[in-house]
Amino acid sequence: MPALNPAETSPRPRLPEWLRMRLPTVDGFGHTRALLDELKLRTVCQSARCPNHWECWSNGTATFMIAGDRCTRACGFCAVTTAKPFALEADEPARVAEAAQRMRLKHVVITAVARDDLPDGGADHFRRTIEAVRALSPQTVIEVLTSDFNARAASIDAVLAARPHIFNHNLETVRRLTPAVRSRATYDRSLSVLARAKAQRGQSICTKSGLMLGLGETEEELFIALADLRQAGCDLLTIGQYLQPTLKHLPVAEFVTPERFQGYGARAREMGFLHVASGPIVRSSYHADEFATDLKLEH
């Protein structure tokens, strides 16, 4: 297995055919971009260089990234800028809510950079954003994708108290690779965050997590991670291919075939996950609305 080295300078490997995507040409992309620019909102689609943002924006969807675009962590896989963050924008929750209303979103995903500089890790900002969206769009399914908040129970509980329908926190990778892939985060801490969310809200909330493949994990390690997520009460799962955003980030060890992704998805469903999206271009919020279709979520 190639060493995980963020300073790798060799050229990135050529993408296999199944990862080469055609850009949509419909007008929806321009409309979404114009609205986000007007309201001065950030999306993880842009900041994390998501390969699907052309498709999502063309379909009138986006994953809002609150609390700025500067992260206090430096994960080896992530393209979001690591720097000292600016102060929170007090009117940002209202702007997110306005965007969700004007886009007529049936399902909204709200994520954030890690804010280890704040006493609550940005939890109250999440709470205010959830409540603002619900006030303008009461029928919209609200999904949050949070950091681990350094496992602060009060921060996790503050987000849960705002009653998001889906609480998402990504495990990202298998136990062995976590120290090289994730900054400050730990494998067991992430599992504990998901477990607390499920313990606090029970069946009134769906918990969700995601894994990237192609960093050098083995199938056995992947299946152990899936079992650990189920043990933590995780309901929903995404599995996708890791793509190196720049040459300064971790290299791709392997491009996993679509057939293997299908097999991993089937295995996850057998293990009891309520909904699974598994494929090369799947990301945490890719087609997120499909996860809620067959779930009975309380409004």
C-alpha positions as CSV (number, residue, x, y, z in Angstrom):
1,M,0.0,0.0,0.0
2,P,1.4,3.5,-0.9
3,A,2.3,5.6,2.1
4,L,-0.2,8.3,3.0
5,N,1.9,11.4,2.3
6,P,0.3,14.9,2.0
7,A,3.5,16.2,0.5
8,E,3.3,13.9,-2.4
9,T,4.4,15.7,-5.5
10,S,4.0,13.0,-8.2
11,P,1.3,13.7,-10.8
12,R,-2.2,12.6,-10.0
13,P,-3.2,9.3,-11.6
14,R,-5.5,9.5,-14.6
15,L,-9.2,9.2,-13.7
16,P,-10.9,6.0,-14.8
17,E,-13.8,6.3,-17.2
18,W,-16.5,5.9,-14.5
19,L,-15.2,9.1,-12.8
20,R,-15.3,11.4,-15.8
21,M,-18.4,13.5,-15.6
22,R,-20.1,15.6,-18.2
23,L,-21.0,19.1,-17.2
24,P,-24.7,19.9,-17.3
25,T,-25.8,22.8,-19.6
26,V,-29.2,23.6,-18.1
27,D,-29.9,27.1,-16.7
28,G,-30.3,25.9,-13.1
29,F,-26.6,26.2,-12.4
30,G,-26.5,29.9,-13.1
31,H,-29.7,30.6,-11.1
32,T,-28.3,28.8,-8.1
33,R,-24.9,30.6,-8.3
34,A,-26.6,34.0,-8.7
35,L,-28.7,33.4,-5.6
36,L,-25.8,32.3,-3.5
37,D,-23.8,35.3,-4.6
38,E,-26.6,37.7,-3.9
39,L,-27.0,36.4,-0.3
40,K,-23.3,36.0,0.2
41,L,-23.5,32.4,1.2
42,R,-20.8,29.8,1.1
43,T,-21.3,26.2,0.0
44,V,-19.2,23.1,0.7
45,C,-19.7,22.4,-3.0
46,Q,-17.2,25.2,-3.8
47,S,-15.0,25.2,-0.7
48,A,-14.3,21.5,-0.7
49,R,-14.1,21.3,-4.5
50,C,-16.9,18.8,-4.7
51,P,-17.0,17.1,-8.1
52,N,-20.8,17.0,-8.2
53,H,-21.5,20.7,-7.7
54,W,-22.3,21.3,-11.3
55,E,-25.0,18.7,-11.2
56,C,-26.4,19.7,-7.8
57,W,-26.5,23.4,-8.6
58,S,-28.1,22.7,-12.0
59,N,-30.8,20.9,-10.0
60,G,-31.3,23.8,-7.7
61,T,-29.7,22.2,-4.6
62,A,-26.6,23.1,-2.6
63,T,-25.0,22.3,0.8
64,F,-24.7,25.5,2.8
65,M,-21.5,25.9,4.7
66,I,-21.9,28.2,7.7
67,A,-19.5,29.7,10.2
68,G,-17.1,30.9,7.5
69,D,-14.8,29.3,5.0
70,R,-11.7,29.0,7.3
71,C,-11.3,25.8,9.2
72,T,-9.3,25.3,12.4
73,R,-8.3,21.8,11.3
74,A,-6.0,20.6,8.5
75,C,-7.4,17.2,7.3
76,G,-5.2,15.5,4.7
77,F,-8.2,14.9,2.3
78,C,-10.0,18.2,2.5
79,A,-9.6,21.3,0.3
80,V,-11.2,23.8,2.7
81,T,-8.7,26.5,3.7
82,T,-7.0,26.0,7.1
83,A,-6.5,29.4,8.8
84,K,-7.6,31.5,11.8
85,P,-11.4,32.0,11.3
86,F,-13.2,35.3,11.2
87,A,-16.0,36.2,13.6
88,L,-19.4,34.6,13.1
89,E,-21.8,36.5,10.9
90,A,-24.9,37.2,13.0
91,D,-27.3,37.4,10.0
92,E,-26.0,34.3,8.3
93,P,-28.8,32.0,9.7
94,A,-31.4,34.3,8.2
95,R,-29.6,34.4,4.9
96,V,-29.5,30.6,4.7
97,A,-33.2,30.4,5.6
98,E,-34.0,32.9,2.8
99,A,-32.0,30.9,0.3
100,A,-33.7,27.7,1.3
101,Q,-37.1,29.3,1.0
102,R,-36.4,30.9,-2.4
103,M,-34.9,27.7,-3.8
104,R,-38.1,25.9,-2.5
105,L,-35.9,23.2,-1.0
106,K,-37.6,20.0,0.2
107,H,-34.4,18.9,1.9
108,V,-31.6,21.3,3.1
109,V,-28.2,20.3,4.2
110,I,-26.3,22.6,6.6
111,T,-22.6,22.0,7.3
112,A,-19.8,24.0,8.8
113,V,-16.1,24.3,9.1
114,A,-14.6,23.1,12.3
115,R,-14.5,26.0,14.8
116,D,-12.3,24.8,17.6
117,D,-11.6,28.5,18.4
118,L,-15.2,28.9,19.7
119,P,-16.2,27.6,23.2
120,D,-19.1,25.6,21.8
121,G,-17.5,24.8,18.4
122,G,-20.2,26.7,16.6
123,A,-23.1,24.7,18.0
124,D,-25.3,27.7,18.8
125,H,-24.7,29.0,15.2
126,F,-26.0,25.6,14.0
127,R,-29.0,25.9,16.3
128,R,-29.9,29.4,15.1
129,T,-29.6,28.4,11.5
130,I,-31.8,25.3,11.9
131,E,-34.5,27.4,13.7
132,A,-34.3,30.1,11.0
133,V,-34.8,27.6,8.2
134,R,-37.7,25.9,10.0
135,A,-39.4,29.3,10.6
136,L,-39.5,30.1,6.9
137,S,-39.8,26.5,5.5
138,P,-41.6,24.4,8.1
139,Q,-42.0,21.4,5.7
140,T,-38.4,21.3,4.7
141,V,-36.3,18.3,5.9
142,I,-33.3,19.7,7.7
143,E,-30.0,17.7,7.7
144,V,-26.9,18.9,9.6
145,L,-23.4,17.7,8.9
146,T,-21.3,18.7,11.9
147,S,-17.8,18.4,13.3
148,D,-17.2,16.3,16.3
149,F,-17.3,19.4,18.6
150,N,-14.4,17.7,20.4
151,A,-17.1,15.5,21.9
152,R,-18.6,18.3,24.0
153,A,-21.9,16.9,25.2
154,A,-23.4,20.4,25.6
155,S,-22.5,21.3,22.0
156,I,-24.0,18.1,20.5
157,D,-27.1,18.5,22.6
158,A,-27.5,22.2,21.6
159,V,-27.7,21.1,17.9
160,L,-30.0,18.2,18.7
161,A,-32.3,20.5,20.7
162,A,-33.1,22.4,17.5
163,R,-34.6,19.2,16.2
164,P,-32.9,18.6,12.9
165,H,-34.4,15.6,11.1
166,I,-31.0,14.1,10.2
167,F,-27.8,14.4,12.2
168,N,-24.8,13.6,10.1
169,H,-21.2,13.2,11.2
170,N,-18.7,11.6,9.0
171,L,-16.4,8.8,10.2
172,E,-14.5,9.4,6.9
173,T,-12.2,6.4,7.0
174,V,-11.2,3.2,8.8
175,R,-9.5,3.2,12.2
176,R,-6.0,2.5,11.1
177,L,-5.9,5.4,8.6
178,T,-7.7,8.0,10.8
179,P,-4.5,9.6,12.2
180,A,-3.1,10.3,8.7
181,V,-6.4,11.3,7.2
182,R,-8.1,13.4,9.8
183,S,-6.8,16.4,11.8
184,R,-7.5,16.2,15.6
185,A,-10.5,13.9,15.1
186,T,-10.4,10.4,16.4
187,Y,-12.2,7.3,15.2
188,D,-13.7,6.5,18.6
189,R,-14.7,10.1,19.2
190,S,-16.7,10.2,16.0
191,L,-18.5,7.0,16.9
192,S,-19.3,8.5,20.3
193,V,-20.8,11.7,18.7
194,L,-23.2,9.5,16.6
195,A,-24.0,7.3,19.6
196,R,-24.9,10.4,21.7
197,A,-27.1,11.8,19.0
198,K,-29.1,8.5,18.8
199,A,-29.2,8.1,22.5
200,Q,-30.5,11.6,23.1
201,R,-33.2,11.7,20.3
202,G,-33.8,8.0,19.7
203,Q,-36.2,7.3,16.8
204,S,-37.1,10.9,16.4
205,I,-33.9,11.5,14.5
206,C,-31.9,9.7,11.8
207,T,-28.2,9.5,12.3
208,K,-25.9,9.4,9.2
209,S,-22.3,9.0,8.4
210,G,-20.0,8.7,5.4
211,L,-16.8,6.9,4.4
212,M,-14.3,7.6,1.6
213,L,-12.6,4.6,-0.1
214,G,-9.4,4.5,-2.1
215,L,-7.0,5.6,0.7
216,G,-5.6,2.2,1.2
217,E,-8.2,0.5,3.4
218,T,-8.8,-3.2,3.2
219,E,-12.2,-4.8,2.8
220,E,-11.9,-6.3,6.3
221,E,-11.2,-2.8,7.8
222,L,-14.2,-1.4,5.9
223,F,-16.6,-4.0,7.2
224,I,-15.3,-3.4,10.7
225,A,-16.0,0.3,10.3
226,L,-19.6,-0.5,9.1
227,A,-20.2,-2.7,12.1
228,D,-18.9,0.0,14.4
229,L,-21.2,2.5,12.9
230,R,-24.2,0.2,13.3
231,Q,-23.1,-0.4,16.9
232,A,-23.2,3.4,17.4
233,G,-26.8,3.4,16.1
234,C,-26.0,5.0,12.7
235,D,-29.1,4.7,10.4
236,L,-27.9,6.2,7.1
237,L,-24.7,5.7,5.1
238,T,-22.8,7.2,2.2
239,I,-19.7,5.5,0.7
240,G,-17.8,7.3,-2.1
241,Q,-14.4,7.5,-3.8
242,Y,-11.7,9.7,-2.4
243,L,-10.3,12.1,-5.0
244,Q,-7.1,14.1,-4.3
245,P,-8.1,17.8,-4.5
246,T,-4.5,19.1,-4.9
247,L,-1.0,17.6,-5.0
248,K,-0.6,18.8,-1.4
249,H,-3.3,16.4,-0.2
250,L,-3.2,12.7,0.4
251,P,-2.7,10.6,-2.8
252,V,-5.3,8.2,-4.1
253,A,-4.1,4.6,-3.4
254,E,-6.9,3.0,-5.5
255,F,-9.8,3.7,-7.7
256,V,-12.6,1.4,-6.5
257,T,-14.8,0.0,-9.3
258,P,-18.6,0.7,-9.4
259,E,-19.2,-3.0,-9.1
260,R,-17.3,-3.1,-5.8
261,F,-19.2,-0.1,-4.5
262,Q,-22.5,-1.9,-5.3
263,G,-21.3,-4.9,-3.3
264,Y,-20.4,-2.7,-0.3
265,G,-23.7,-1.0,-0.5
266,A,-25.5,-4.4,-0.5
267,R,-23.4,-5.5,2.5
268,A,-24.3,-2.3,4.4
269,R,-28.0,-2.9,3.8
270,E,-27.7,-6.4,5.1
271,M,-26.1,-5.0,8.2
272,G,-29.2,-2.9,8.9
273,F,-28.6,0.6,7.6
274,L,-31.9,2.1,6.6
275,H,-30.6,3.8,3.5
276,V,-27.3,3.5,1.7
277,A,-25.8,5.4,-1.2
278,S,-22.6,3.7,-2.4
279,G,-20.8,4.7,-5.6
280,P,-17.7,6.4,-7.0
281,I,-19.2,9.9,-7.1
282,V,-21.2,9.7,-3.9
283,R,-20.5,12.4,-1.3
284,S,-22.1,13.1,2.1
285,S,-24.9,15.3,0.7
286,Y,-25.1,13.9,-2.8
287,H,-28.8,13.4,-3.6
288,A,-29.4,13.8,0.1
289,D,-33.2,14.3,-0.5
290,E,-33.4,10.6,-1.6
291,F,-32.5,9.5,1.9
292,A,-35.6,11.1,3.4
293,T,-38.1,9.8,0.8
294,D,-38.9,6.5,2.6
295,L,-38.2,7.7,6.1
296,K,-41.0,8.8,8.5
297,L,-39.5,12.1,9.7
298,E,-41.3,14.3,12.2
299,H,-41.8,18.0,11.3
